[in-house]
Amino acid sequence: LSLYASEGSWHGKGNAIRRYTLRMDGFVSVNAPLKGGEVVTKPLKFDGSRLEINFSTSAAGTLRVEIQAPSGKPIDGFALGDCAELFGDSIDRPVTWKNNPDLSLLAGKPVRLRFELRDADLYAFQFARKESK
């Protein structure tokens, strides 16, 4: 999203137009400091075979995702310890557990997502049916 604003005033000779840009889905984020934080979704059902996230971290920051049963118990193979640590800045990074992003066996079943953040911002997540690139 791009926003344009004029800079200048009624006094002086200079005038300019400035362009401001926001990342996709970047109006608001869940964020946590370096000491960490987490957020857990309500139970949800999804259609798709992979989870993609829109996030950014500092150089020292990380983000991991756990998939839980509606009771809050981690689903085997999708626990926090199975998730590869994510870092950097991306609008559609696939999440992997044990080097595998495939969630097709969980599609249509109620699950919770637990996001663990350390010096990170989570802007959005989506379930995709195939690779986005």
DSSP file (Angstrom, degrees, kcal/mol; ACC not computed):
  #  RESIDUE AA STRUCTURE BP1 BP2  ACC     N-H-->O    O-->H-N    N-H-->O    O-->H-N    TCO  KAPPA ALPHA  PHI   PSI    X-CA   Y-CA   Z-CA
    1    1 A L              0   0    0      0, 0.0    21,-2.6     0, 0.0     2,-0.4   0.000 360.0 360.0 360.0 132.0    0.0    0.0    0.0
    2    2 A S  E     -A   21   0A   0     19,-0.2     2,-0.4    17,-0.0    19,-0.2  -0.927 360.0-169.0-114.7 138.8    1.4    3.4   -0.9
    3    3 A L  E     -A   20   0A   0     17,-3.1    17,-3.4    -2,-0.4     2,-0.4  -0.973   8.8-152.9-123.0 140.2    0.4    6.7    0.6
    4    4 A Y  E     +A   19   0A   0     -2,-0.4     2,-0.4    15,-0.2    15,-0.2  -0.921  14.2 177.8-116.5 140.7    1.4   10.1   -0.8
    5    5 A A  E     -A   18   0A   0     13,-2.4    13,-3.4    -2,-0.4     2,-0.4  -0.998  25.6-126.0-140.3 142.6    1.7   13.3    1.1
    6    6 A S  E     -A   17   0A   0     -2,-0.4     2,-0.4    11,-0.2    11,-0.3  -0.701  21.2-157.8 -88.4 141.5    2.8   16.8    0.1
    7    7 A E  E     +A   16   0A   0      9,-4.0     9,-3.0    -2,-0.4     2,-0.3  -0.955  47.8  68.9-117.8 137.6    5.6   18.4    2.1
    8    8 A G  E     -A   15   0A   0     -2,-0.4     2,-0.3     7,-0.2     7,-0.2  -0.810  59.2-125.5 142.6 177.1    6.0   22.1    2.2
    9    9 A S        -     0   0    0      5,-0.6    -2,-0.0     2,-0.3     0, 0.0  -0.905  34.6 -93.7-147.8 175.4    4.3   25.0    3.6
   10   10 A W  S    S+     0   0    0     -2,-0.3     2,-0.4     3,-0.0    -1,-0.0   0.707 110.0  63.1 -70.0 -18.6    2.8   28.3    2.5
   11   11 A H  S    S+     0   0    0      3,-0.0    -2,-0.3     2,-0.0     3,-0.1  -0.870  92.5  31.5-106.9 144.6    6.1   30.0    3.4
   12   12 A G  S    S-     0   0    0     -2,-0.4    -3,-0.1     1,-0.1     0, 0.0  -0.204  81.7 -99.2  96.9 168.0    9.3   29.1    1.6
   13   13 A K  S    S+     0   0    0     -2,-0.1     2,-0.2    -5,-0.0    -1,-0.1   0.606  85.8  95.7-101.1 -14.8   10.0   28.0   -1.9
   14   14 A G        +     0   0    0     -3,-0.1    -5,-0.6     2,-0.0     2,-0.3  -0.509  40.4 165.2 -85.0 147.2   10.4   24.3   -1.5
   15   15 A N  E     +A    8   0A   0     -2,-0.2     2,-0.3    -7,-0.2    -7,-0.2  -0.970   5.8 171.3-153.6 144.9    7.7   21.7   -2.0
   16   16 A A  E     -A    7   0A   0     -9,-3.0    -9,-4.0    -2,-0.3     2,-0.5  -0.977  28.6-131.5-151.0 160.7    7.8   18.0   -2.4
   17   17 A I  E     -A    6   0A   0     -2,-0.3     2,-0.4   -11,-0.3   -11,-0.2  -0.984  25.2-159.6-116.4 128.5    5.6   14.9   -2.5
   18   18 A R  E     -A    5   0A   0    -13,-3.4   -13,-2.4    -2,-0.5     2,-0.5  -0.870   6.2-145.7-110.4 141.3    6.7   12.0   -0.3
   19   19 A R  E     -A    4   0A   0     -2,-0.4     2,-0.4   -15,-0.2   -15,-0.2  -0.925  12.6-169.1-107.7 126.1    5.7    8.4   -0.8
   20   20 A Y  E     -A    3   0A   0    -17,-3.4   -17,-3.1    -2,-0.5     2,-0.4  -0.916   7.4-161.5-109.7 139.1    5.1    6.2    2.3
   21   21 A T  E     -A    2   0A   0     -2,-0.4     2,-0.4   -19,-0.2   -19,-0.2  -0.952   7.4-159.9-124.5 144.5    4.7    2.4    1.8
   22   22 A L        -     0   0    0    -21,-2.6     3,-0.1    -2,-0.4     5,-0.1  -0.944  27.4-114.2-116.4 141.4    3.2   -0.2    4.1
   23   23 A R    >   -     0   0    0     -2,-0.4     3,-2.1     3,-0.2     4,-0.1  -0.267  51.9 -75.7 -65.4 160.3    4.0   -3.9    3.8
   24   24 A M  T 3  S+     0   0    0      1,-0.3    -1,-0.2     2,-0.1    99,-0.1  -0.382 120.9   0.5 -57.4 132.2    1.2   -6.2    2.8
   25   25 A D  T >  S+     0   0    0      1,-0.1     3,-0.5    -3,-0.1    -1,-0.3   0.747  96.8 134.8  57.6  26.7   -1.1   -6.7    5.9
   26   26 A G  T <   +     0   0    0     -3,-2.1    -3,-0.2     1,-0.2    -1,-0.1   0.189  28.3 101.1 -95.1  17.8    1.2   -4.4    7.8
   27   27 A F  T 3  S+     0   0    0      1,-0.2     2,-0.3    -5,-0.1    -1,-0.2   0.857  96.3   2.8 -68.2 -33.5   -1.3   -2.2    9.5
   28   28 A V    <   -     0   0    0     -3,-0.5     2,-0.3    95,-0.1    -1,-0.2  -0.980  67.2-170.6-150.4 156.2   -0.9   -4.0   12.8
   29   29 A S        -     0   0    0     -2,-0.3     2,-0.6    -3,-0.1    94,-0.2  -0.975  29.5-119.2-145.5 159.6    1.2   -6.9   14.3
   30   30 A V  E     -B  122   0B   0     92,-2.6    92,-3.1    -2,-0.3     2,-0.3  -0.903  48.0-179.9 -90.8 127.3    1.5   -9.1   17.3
   31   31 A N  E     -B  121   0B   0     -2,-0.6    90,-0.2    90,-0.2     7,-0.1  -0.918  19.2-169.3-134.1 160.6    5.0   -8.3   18.6
   32   32 A A  E     -B  120   0B   0     88,-1.8    88,-1.0    -2,-0.3     5,-0.2  -0.989  23.1-117.8-144.2 149.7    7.3   -9.4   21.4
   33   33 A P    >   -     0   0    0      0, 0.0    86,-2.0     0, 0.0     3,-1.7  -0.157  47.3 -86.6 -76.7-179.8   10.5   -8.2   22.9
   34   34 A L  T 3  S+     0   0    0     84,-0.3     3,-0.1     1,-0.3    28,-0.1   0.811 126.1  64.5 -60.6 -31.6   13.8  -10.2   22.9
   35   35 A K  T 3  S-     0   0    0      1,-0.2    -1,-0.3    83,-0.1    83,-0.1   0.703 111.9-123.2 -68.7 -16.0   12.8  -11.9   26.2
   36   36 A G    <   -     0   0    0     -3,-1.7     2,-0.3    84,-0.0    82,-0.2  -0.124  33.4-161.1 105.2 165.6    9.9  -13.4   24.2
   37   37 A G  E     -C  117   0B   0     80,-1.9    80,-3.0    -5,-0.2     2,-0.3  -0.951   7.9-147.7-172.1 169.2    6.2  -13.8   24.1
   38   38 A E  E     -C  116   0B   0     -2,-0.3     2,-0.3    78,-0.2    78,-0.2  -0.983   5.0-159.7-149.3 160.5    3.5  -16.0   22.6
   39   39 A V  E     -C  115   0B   0     76,-1.9    76,-3.1    -2,-0.3     2,-0.4  -0.995   8.3-158.4-140.6 141.3    0.0  -15.9   21.3
   40   40 A V  E     -C  114   0B   0     -2,-0.3    74,-0.2    74,-0.2     2,-0.1  -0.980  15.4-136.2-122.9 131.7   -2.4  -18.9   20.8
   41   41 A T        -     0   0    0     72,-2.5     3,-0.1    -2,-0.4    -2,-0.0  -0.334  25.5-102.7 -78.1 163.7   -5.3  -18.8   18.4
   42   42 A K        -     0   0    0      1,-0.2    71,-0.3    70,-0.1    69,-0.1  -0.414  62.6 -71.5 -69.9 161.8   -8.8  -20.0   19.1
   43   43 A P        +     0   0    0      0, 0.0     2,-0.3     0, 0.0    69,-0.2  -0.361  66.7 175.7 -57.9 136.4   -9.5  -23.4   17.6
   44   44 A L  B     -H  111   0C   0     67,-2.9    67,-2.6    65,-0.1     2,-0.4  -0.969  27.5-137.1-141.7 156.1   -9.9  -23.1   13.8
   45   45 A K        -     0   0    0     -2,-0.3     2,-0.3    65,-0.2    62,-0.1  -0.912  26.5-168.8-111.4 143.6  -10.3  -25.3   10.7
   46   46 A F        -     0   0    0     63,-0.4    62,-2.3    -2,-0.4     2,-0.5  -0.898  20.7-143.5-132.5 160.6   -8.3  -24.6    7.6
   47   47 A D        +     0   0    0     -2,-0.3     2,-0.3    60,-0.2    80,-0.1  -0.995  63.0  61.8-120.4 125.1   -8.2  -25.7    4.0
   48   48 A G  S    S-     0   0    0     -2,-0.5    81,-0.3    81,-0.1    59,-0.2  -0.871  74.1-107.9 146.6-179.5   -4.8  -26.0    2.5
   49   49 A S  S    S+     0   0    0     79,-3.0    54,-3.1    -2,-0.3    55,-0.5   0.400  89.1  34.4-126.2   0.0   -1.6  -27.9    2.8
   50   50 A R  E     -D  128   0B   0     78,-1.6    78,-2.5    52,-0.2     2,-0.5  -0.995  66.5-127.1-154.6 154.4    0.9  -25.4    4.3
   51   51 A L  E     -D  127   0B   0     44,-0.4    44,-2.6    50,-0.4     2,-0.4  -0.901  24.2-170.9-104.2 126.9    1.1  -22.5    6.6
   52   52 A E  E     -DE 126  94B   0     74,-3.2    74,-2.6    -2,-0.5     2,-0.4  -0.945   5.9-159.6-117.0 140.5    2.7  -19.3    5.4
   53   53 A I  E     -DE 125  93B   0     40,-2.4    40,-2.0    -2,-0.4     2,-0.6  -0.916  17.3-146.2-124.2 149.7    3.4  -16.3    7.7
   54   54 A N  E     +D  124   0B   0     70,-3.0    69,-2.7    -2,-0.4    70,-1.5  -0.962  49.8 133.0-107.8 113.0    4.0  -12.6    7.2
   55   55 A F  E     -DE 122  90B   0     35,-2.5    35,-2.2    -2,-0.6     2,-0.3  -0.939  39.8-153.1-154.2 167.7    6.6  -11.6    9.8
   56   56 A S  E     -DE 121  89B   0     65,-2.1    65,-3.1    -2,-0.3     2,-0.3  -0.974  12.4-173.7-149.1 146.5    9.8   -9.7   10.6
   57   57 A T  E     -D  120   0B   0     31,-2.6    63,-0.2    -2,-0.3    62,-0.1  -0.874  27.4-110.7-129.5 164.3   12.5  -10.2   13.2
   58   58 A S  E >   -     0   0B   0     61,-1.9     3,-0.5    -2,-0.3    30,-0.4  -0.260  50.8 -89.2 -77.3-179.9   15.5   -8.4   14.4
   59   59 A A  E 3  S+     0   0B   0      1,-0.2    -1,-0.1    28,-0.1    60,-0.0   0.829 133.3  37.6 -61.8 -30.9   19.0  -10.0   13.8
   60   60 A A  E 3  S+     0   0B   0     59,-0.1    -1,-0.2     2,-0.0     2,-0.1   0.494 100.8 103.1 -96.7  -5.2   18.6  -11.8   17.1
   61   61 A G  E <   -     0   0B   0     -3,-0.5     2,-0.3    58,-0.2    58,-0.2  -0.351  45.4-176.9 -83.5 159.3   14.9  -12.4   16.9
   62   62 A T  E     -D  118   0B   0     56,-1.7    56,-2.4    25,-0.1     2,-0.3  -0.950  12.8-156.6-145.9 164.8   13.1  -15.7   16.0
   63   63 A L  E     +DF 117  86B   0     23,-1.5    23,-2.5    -2,-0.3     2,-0.3  -0.986  12.5 177.0-144.8 136.4    9.6  -17.0   15.5
   64   64 A R  E     -D  116   0B   0     52,-2.1    52,-2.8    -2,-0.3     2,-0.4  -0.953  14.2-147.4-136.1 157.7    8.3  -20.6   15.8
   65   65 A V  E     -D  115   0B   0     -2,-0.3     2,-0.4    50,-0.2    50,-0.2  -0.984   6.2-166.4-130.5 136.5    4.9  -22.2   15.5
   66   66 A E  E     -D  114   0B   0     48,-2.7    48,-3.0    -2,-0.4     2,-0.5  -0.957  14.1-143.7-117.1 139.8    3.3  -25.1   17.2
   67   67 A I  E     -D  113   0B   0     11,-2.3     8,-2.7    -2,-0.4     2,-0.3  -0.918  26.0-172.8-104.1 127.5    0.1  -26.8   16.1
   68   68 A Q  E     -DG 112  74B   0     44,-2.9    44,-2.4    -2,-0.5     5,-0.0  -0.806  27.3-111.4-119.0 155.6   -2.1  -27.9   18.9
   69   69 A A    >   -     0   0    0      4,-3.1     3,-2.5    -2,-0.3    42,-0.2  -0.379  50.3 -95.6 -68.8 162.8   -5.3  -30.0   19.4
   70   70 A P  T 3  S+     0   0    0      0, 0.0    -1,-0.1     0, 0.0    41,-0.1   0.771 126.9  63.1 -54.8 -25.1   -8.3  -27.9   20.6
   71   71 A S  T 3  S-     0   0    0      2,-0.1    40,-0.0     1,-0.1    -3,-0.0   0.650 120.6-107.9 -73.3 -15.2   -7.4  -29.0   24.1
   72   72 A G  S <  S+     0   0    0     -3,-2.5    -1,-0.1     1,-0.4     3,-0.0   0.376  76.1 134.5 101.3  -2.6   -4.0  -27.2   23.8
   73   73 A K        -     0   0    0      1,-0.1    -4,-3.1    -5,-0.0    -1,-0.4  -0.656  62.5-109.9 -80.8 133.0   -1.9  -30.4   23.6
   74   74 A P  B     -G   68   0B   0      0, 0.0     2,-0.4     0, 0.0    -6,-0.3  -0.337  30.0-120.3 -60.9 140.7    0.8  -30.2   20.8
   75   75 A I    >   -     0   0    0     -8,-2.7     3,-2.7     3,-0.2    -8,-0.2  -0.687  39.5 -95.2 -81.8 133.8    0.1  -32.5   17.9
   76   76 A D  T 3  S+     0   0    0     -2,-0.4    -1,-0.1     1,-0.3    -8,-0.0  -0.216 111.5  16.4 -52.3 130.6    2.8  -35.1   17.4
   77   77 A G  T 3  S+     0   0    0     -3,-0.0    -1,-0.3     6,-0.0    -2,-0.0   0.272 118.0  70.7  89.1 -10.3    5.3  -33.8   14.8
   78   78 A F    <   +     0   0    0     -3,-2.7   -11,-2.3   -11,-0.2    -3,-0.2   0.066  66.0 129.3-126.3  23.3    4.1  -30.2   15.1
   79   79 A A  S >> S-     0   0    0    -13,-0.2     3,-1.3    -5,-0.2     4,-0.8  -0.263  75.2-102.0 -72.8 165.7    5.4  -29.3   18.5
   80   80 A L  G >4 S+     0   0    0      1,-0.3     3,-1.1     2,-0.2   -15,-0.2   0.889 123.5  55.3 -55.9 -41.8    7.4  -26.1   19.1
   81   81 A G  G 34 S+     0   0    0      1,-0.2    -1,-0.3   -17,-0.1    17,-0.1   0.693 104.4  54.7 -66.8 -18.6   10.6  -28.2   19.2
   82   82 A D  G <4 S+     0   0    0     -3,-1.3    16,-3.0   -17,-0.1     2,-0.3   0.624  89.8  95.0 -86.5 -15.0    9.8  -29.6   15.8
   83   83 A C  B << S-I   97   0D   0     -3,-1.1    14,-0.2    -4,-0.8     2,-0.2  -0.615  78.7-122.7 -84.7 131.6    9.5  -26.2   14.2
   84   84 A A        -     0   0    0     12,-2.1    12,-0.2    -2,-0.3     2,-0.2  -0.515  35.4-107.8 -67.0 135.5   12.4  -24.7   12.4
   85   85 A E        -     0   0    0     -2,-0.2     2,-0.4   -21,-0.1   -21,-0.2  -0.470  35.0-149.3 -65.8 133.4   13.3  -21.3   13.8
   86   86 A L  B     +F   63   0B   0    -23,-2.5   -23,-1.5    -2,-0.2     2,-0.3  -0.864  23.6 163.2-106.2 139.3   12.3  -18.5   11.5
   87   87 A F        +     0   0    0     -2,-0.4     2,-0.4   -25,-0.2   -25,-0.1  -0.980  34.3  46.9-149.3 158.5   14.1  -15.2   11.2
   88   88 A G  S    S-     0   0    0    -30,-0.4   -31,-2.6    -2,-0.3     2,-0.3  -0.883  88.0 -57.8 114.8-146.0   14.3  -12.4    8.8
   89   89 A D  E     +E   56   0B   0     -2,-0.4     2,-0.3   -33,-0.3   -33,-0.2  -0.936  61.3 145.2-147.9 114.1   11.6  -10.5    6.9
   90   90 A S  E     -E   55   0B   0    -35,-2.2   -35,-2.5    -2,-0.3     3,-0.1  -0.995  39.7-153.0-151.8 150.5    9.1  -12.2    4.6
   91   91 A I  E    S+     0   0B   0     -2,-0.3    -1,-0.1   -37,-0.2   -39,-0.1   0.528  99.5  21.8-100.3  -8.2    5.4  -11.8    3.6
   92   92 A D  E    S+     0   0B   0    -37,-0.1   -38,-0.2     2,-0.1    40,-0.2  -0.096  74.6 158.5-152.7  46.2    4.9  -15.5    2.7
   93   93 A R  E     -E   53   0B   0    -40,-2.0   -40,-2.4    -3,-0.1     2,-0.2  -0.598  38.8-128.4 -76.1 127.1    7.5  -17.7    4.4
   94   94 A P  E     -E   52   0B   0      0, 0.0     2,-0.4     0, 0.0   -42,-0.2  -0.544  18.4-132.8 -73.4 140.9    6.4  -21.4    4.7
   95   95 A V        -     0   0    0    -44,-2.6   -44,-0.4    -2,-0.2     2,-0.4  -0.762  23.7-162.5 -91.8 138.5    6.6  -22.8    8.2
   96   96 A T        -     0   0    0     -2,-0.4   -12,-2.1   -12,-0.2     2,-0.4  -0.943  14.3-161.5-125.0 147.4    8.3  -26.3    8.5
   97   97 A W  B >  S-IJ  83 100D   0      3,-2.3     3,-1.4    -2,-0.4   -14,-0.3  -0.997  87.5  -9.2-123.6 124.4    8.3  -28.9   11.1
   98   98 A K  T 3  S-     0   0    0    -16,-3.0    -1,-0.2    -2,-0.4   -15,-0.1   0.909 131.7 -57.7  50.8  44.3   11.0  -31.5   10.9
   99   99 A N  T 3  S+     0   0    0    -17,-0.3    -1,-0.3     1,-0.1   -16,-0.1   0.680 118.7 110.5  62.1  22.6   11.9  -30.0    7.5
  100  100 A N  B <   -J   97   0D   0     -3,-1.4    -3,-2.3     1,-0.1    -1,-0.1  -0.980  43.4-176.9-130.7 121.9    8.3  -30.7    6.2
  101  101 A P        +     0   0    0      0, 0.0   -50,-0.4     0, 0.0     2,-0.3   0.508  45.6 123.8 -90.3  -3.1    5.7  -28.0    5.5
  102  102 A D        +     0   0    0      1,-0.1   -52,-0.2    -5,-0.1     3,-0.1  -0.419  22.0 161.6 -71.9 119.6    2.9  -30.4    4.6
  103  103 A L    >>  +     0   0    0    -54,-3.1     3,-2.0    -2,-0.3     4,-0.8   0.175  36.8 117.0-114.8  13.3   -0.3  -30.0    6.7
  104  104 A S  T 34 S+     0   0    0    -55,-0.5     3,-0.5     1,-0.3    -1,-0.1   0.790  71.1  59.3 -59.3 -29.3   -2.7  -31.8    4.4
  105  105 A L  T 34 S+     0   0    0      1,-0.2    -1,-0.3    -3,-0.1    -2,-0.1   0.725 108.6  45.8 -70.7 -19.5   -3.4  -34.5    7.1
  106  106 A L  T X4 S+     0   0    0     -3,-2.0     3,-2.0     2,-0.1   -60,-0.3   0.554  83.3 121.9 -97.5  -9.9   -4.7  -31.8    9.4
  107  107 A A  T 3< S+     0   0    0     -4,-0.8   -60,-0.2    -3,-0.5   -62,-0.0  -0.267  79.1  15.7 -58.3 135.5   -6.8  -29.9    6.9
  108  108 A G  T 3  S+     0   0    0    -62,-2.3    -1,-0.3     1,-0.3   -61,-0.1   0.339 103.0 108.3  84.0  -6.3  -10.5  -29.6    7.9
  109  109 A K  S <  S-     0   0    0     -3,-2.0   -63,-0.4   -63,-0.2     2,-0.3  -0.779  79.1-103.1-101.6 147.3   -9.7  -30.6   11.6
  110  110 A P        +     0   0    0      0, 0.0     2,-0.3     0, 0.0   -65,-0.2  -0.531  52.6 161.2 -71.3 130.1   -9.9  -28.1   14.4
  111  111 A V  B     -H   44   0C   0    -67,-2.6   -67,-2.9    -2,-0.3     2,-0.3  -0.938  32.0-135.3-140.4 161.9   -6.5  -26.9   15.6
  112  112 A R  E     - D   0  68B   0    -44,-2.4   -44,-2.9    -2,-0.3     2,-0.5  -0.901  15.9-141.6-112.9 150.1   -4.9  -24.1   17.5
  113  113 A L  E     - D   0  67B   0     -2,-0.3   -72,-2.5   -71,-0.3     2,-0.6  -0.962  10.0-162.9-111.5 128.5   -1.8  -22.3   16.4
  114  114 A R  E     -CD  40  66B   0    -48,-3.0   -48,-2.7    -2,-0.5     2,-0.5  -0.953   6.9-163.4-111.1 116.5    0.8  -21.3   19.1
  115  115 A F  E     -CD  39  65B   0    -76,-3.1   -76,-1.9    -2,-0.6     2,-0.6  -0.880   2.8-162.9-101.7 125.6    3.2  -18.6   17.9
  116  116 A E  E     -CD  38  64B   0    -52,-2.8   -52,-2.1    -2,-0.5     2,-0.4  -0.948  15.1-173.4-107.2 121.5    6.4  -18.1   20.0
  117  117 A L  E     -CD  37  63B   0    -80,-3.0   -80,-1.9    -2,-0.6     2,-0.4  -0.920  17.8-175.9-119.9 141.2    8.1  -14.8   19.2
  118  118 A R  E    S- D   0  62B   0    -56,-2.4   -56,-1.7    -2,-0.4   -84,-0.3  -0.945  83.6 -24.1-133.7 112.8   11.4  -13.3   20.3
  119  119 A D  E    S+     0   0B   0    -86,-2.0   -61,-1.9    -2,-0.4     2,-0.3   0.944 113.4 123.8  48.2  55.4   12.0   -9.7   19.1
  120  120 A A  E     -BD  32  57B   0    -88,-1.0   -88,-1.8   -63,-0.2     2,-0.4  -0.944  56.5-140.7-143.1 158.3    9.6  -10.3   16.3
  121  121 A D  E     -BD  31  56B   0    -65,-3.1   -65,-2.1    -2,-0.3     2,-0.6  -0.990   9.7-160.4-121.0 131.2    6.5   -9.0   14.6
  122  122 A L  E     +BD  30  55B   0    -92,-3.1   -92,-2.6    -2,-0.4   -67,-0.2  -0.960  15.2 171.3-110.9 115.0    3.8  -11.3   13.2
  123  123 A Y  E     -     0   0B   0    -69,-2.7     2,-0.3    -2,-0.6   -68,-0.2   0.850  59.7 -24.0 -92.1 -40.2    1.6   -9.5   10.7
  124  124 A A  E     - D   0  54B   0    -70,-1.5   -70,-3.0   -94,-0.1    -1,-0.3  -0.988  47.9-152.0-164.8 161.4   -0.5  -12.3    9.3
  125  125 A F  E     - D   0  53B   0     -2,-0.3     2,-0.3   -72,-0.2   -72,-0.2  -0.985  14.1-179.6-140.3 154.6   -0.7  -16.0    8.6
  126  126 A Q  E     - D   0  52B   0    -74,-2.6   -74,-3.2    -2,-0.3     2,-0.6  -0.993  27.3-126.1-149.7 152.5   -2.5  -18.0    5.9
  127  127 A F  E     - D   0  51B   0     -2,-0.3     2,-0.3   -76,-0.2   -76,-0.2  -0.903  32.4-163.5 -99.7 125.6   -3.0  -21.6    4.9
  128  128 A A  E     - D   0  50B   0    -78,-2.5   -79,-3.0    -2,-0.6   -78,-1.6  -0.777  22.5-143.1-111.2 153.7   -2.1  -22.1    1.2
  129  129 A R  S    S-     0   0    0     -2,-0.3     2,-0.3   -81,-0.3   -81,-0.1   0.749  82.2  -3.4 -86.3 -25.6   -2.9  -25.0   -1.1
  130  130 A K  S    S-     0   0    0    -80,-0.1    -1,-0.1   -82,-0.0   -80,-0.1  -0.905 101.1 -51.8-152.8 178.7    0.4  -25.1   -2.9
  131  131 A E        -     0   0    0     -2,-0.3    -2,-0.1     1,-0.1   -81,-0.0  -0.339  41.1-148.0 -61.1 137.8    3.7  -23.2   -3.1
  132  132 A S              0   0    0      1,-0.2    -1,-0.1   -40,-0.2    -3,-0.0   0.606 360.0 360.0 -84.7 -11.2    3.1  -19.5   -3.6
  133  133 A K              0   0    0      0, 0.0    -1,-0.2     0, 0.0    -2,-0.1   0.416 360.0 360.0-113.6 360.0    6.3  -19.0   -5.7
